[in-house]
C-alpha cells in the first residue's frame, strides 16, 4: 500500500480520538453514523497490477464511517474524501487511492455564503498551525469557526437525476443517473441573523471514476426575505503542483492535476473556455510556501463571476450550480483527456447520441421533402431546417404550424427526425428588450455585439414561442445559435432579473430550463456553447468558417486538424463538423463540392474524414446526391459507419495530426467490444505511400498480441511490444485512405 494511503488512514483513525461525548450531544446524527458500514482496508486499493481505466475498480461507491464517531468517508476505491463532523463538519482528507497521493494540505469551510452583505462560512474548522500540510494530530485538535453555520446531521443515498432523459435514438448504453453514492451534510446558522437559515452541502461519487460532484442548497426558514449576494460552493486547499520562489505570471504556474466541470459552463466550446466558476488562486494564509510573495496557485475556488444576488423568500430554497472534480492519476495529456471524456459521457450520456444529419437550405415543402427522400434513401437519420432556410421557429400562426407539422410527419414516416435552427444571440430586438451594457447604460457591447436579454419580456415570450413551436410541429431537434453566452445586463426594468448582479444567473437558469425541457422531451440540441450538463447534446468541434472557402484539398487537411484538436477533452460524438456542399463564404468553383458527381473524390474524403473519426458533420445543401454514382458513394460510407458504429464512437487516441507532409490518423479503442480498435489512416500526398504504422492498443485491453486486418482482408496475428503497440505495414493510395480493424488474439 502506498505510503500516502497509510498516512491518510492514520488521519482517519486519529482525527477524533478525543470526541467521546458526541453520542450524548448529537444522538440523531451519531445513530445514523453507527448504521453506516465501517471503512474497510480492502476498499482502499483498486489493484496495482491492472489499469483501472480498462478494468474498473471492483469497489462500489460508498459512504462509510471511520474508526471514531466523528469521521465520515466518501469513497469508491479510486478517490476518497474524509470529513470530520465535530466540533463542526469539514473536509480533513482528500486522497487519490491509485497514486497514493494525499491531495489536501489545509482545512477550509465546506462553502461560503454572503447573506444580506455578511460573509458566513459553512462548516470548517480552525487552529491548523501550518497550512502546508495536515497531520493526524493537528486534525484531531481543530476547533470551531466562530459564527459559522454548524453541522446538524447528514443523509446518504444514490445520485439523483437533475432532469429526465427521454431516450428516443441511438446512444451508448449508459445509466442515468450514474451509479454511485450521495452524501448530504446539513448545517444551521447560529447568529441572530442566520439562526433561521439552513444550508445543505451535497456530494456525489460515481462508480469507476475518480470524480466527486458537489453543490449547495440554501433554505430561508425565517419570516423575512434573505438576499444571497454571493455563493462559494467549494474551497479546496490542495497540495501545490510546484514551488517557485520568484514572482511569475498567472499562466506560467503549473496547477494541480484536477479538472473541474460544471453545469454553469458557457461562452466557449471547450472545457477551458467554457469554465465560468473554477479558478486557482493564491492562499496568503499559507505562510510557509516557497513563493516569496505568497502567490502559489494552490487554492481551488468555485463561485460564479457575479451574483447570484438572489432574493430568497420565506420558506423557499435556492439551489446552486453543480461542479464535478476530476482527480487525475497522470500528467500525460491523452490519459487526462480520456478521463475527462469518460466523465463527460457519464454525466451527460445523451452526448453519445450521434445522428447522421443533413442541413437542408430551403423550408419549401417540395424541396424539403425531396431532401427527406434522399436522407432516407442513403441512411441518414436526421434533417434540420438550417440557418437561412426561411423557417420561422417563433411563429404562432396555426396554418404555418400545420404546414410544418405535415412536413415533419412526412419525414417521420420515412424514419427521419426533423429539427429547426433558431437564432438567439447576435441579433437586435429593440432598446427595451436588448442587453444593457453596464459600462454605457445603453444597448450594444454584448459578447456578440447586440443580444436580447433572456430576462426581458421578449425573452420570456421567445421561450414560450420556441417550446410551443417544437411541441406543436413534432420537431425533435433544436439548433440554438447563441445559447445565452454570459452577457451581463444592467437593465432594472426586465421582469426576469432585478439588475446587473443577478442578470447572468437568472438568464443562465432560463437557458438551463430550456435545455432540460428539450432533454426531457427527447429533443436533440446543437448549441455552440458548453451546456452539456444542462441537457445539450453537441457543440461545434471547433473550426473557422471562412476556411470552407479555401481550395478543396486544404479544406480536408484543416477538417482533420479540427477533429484531432477538438477531441482531446470532449467525445467525438459531442462535437459537430461542417461540410458545405454548395459555395460557402466564397471561394468559387475551387472550393465547392457541387456539382457532387464532378467531385466524388473530395466528397468521399469528407465522408471518410468525419465518419472515420466517429464524428457527424452538418451536410449543408439542397441535396445529398445528384447521380447514381454519388448516391452509391454516400450510401456505402453510411453503411460502413453503421457497421462499425460502436467502435467509431468509442475512445479516441491521438496518434498523428494532419500536416499535409505525411500520413495522419486516430485510433478508436474499446476493450469491451469484439472490434477492440479501428484506425482510419489518411494520405494527403499526391503519391501512394507504404508505411509501418504504430497502433497503441493498451486502452483496447490488449497486452501481448492482437489480430489485425486491413480493410476487408484476412485477420493476421501481430505481436505487441512492451507498451502494447502493434507495428503494421500499410499501403495507402495517393490522396486516399485505408483502415484497420483490431480484434483480440
Secondary structure, 3 states (H helix, E strand, C coil): CCHHHHHHHHHHHHCCCCCCCHHHHCHHHHHHHHHCCECCHHHHCCCCCCCCCCCCCCCCCEEEECCCCCEEEEECCCEEEEEECCCCCEEEEEEECCCCEECEEECCCCEEEEECCEEEEECCEECCCCCCCCCHHHHHCCEECCCCEEEEEEEEECCCCCCCCCCCCCCCCCCCCCCEEEEEEEEECCCCCCCCEEEEEEEEEECCCCEEEEEEEEEECCCCCEEEEEEEEEEEEECCCCCCCCCCCHHHCCCCCEEEEECCECCCCCHHHHECCEEEEECCCCCCCCCCCCCCEEEEEEEEEEEEEEEECCCCEEECCCEEEEECCCCCHHHHHHHHHHHHHHHCHHHHCCCCEEEECCCCHHHHHHHHHHHHHHCCCEEEECCCCCCCCCCCCHHHHHHHHHHHHHHHHCCCEEEEEEECECCCCCCCCECECCCCCCECCECCECEECCCCHHHHHHHHHHHHHHHHHCCCEEEEECCCCCCCCCCCCCCCCCCCCCHHHHHHHHHHHHHHHHHHCCCEEEECCCCHHHCCCEEECCCCHHHHHCCHHHHHHHHHHHHHHHCCCCCHHHEEEEEECCCCCCCHHHCCCCCHHHCHHHHHHHHHHHHCCCCCEEEEECCCCCCHHHHHHHHHHHHHHHHCHHHHCCEEEEEECCCCCCCEEEEEECCCCCCCEEEEEECCCCCCEEEEEEEECHHHCCCCEEEEEECCCCCEEEECCCCCEEEEEEEECCCCEEEEEEEEC
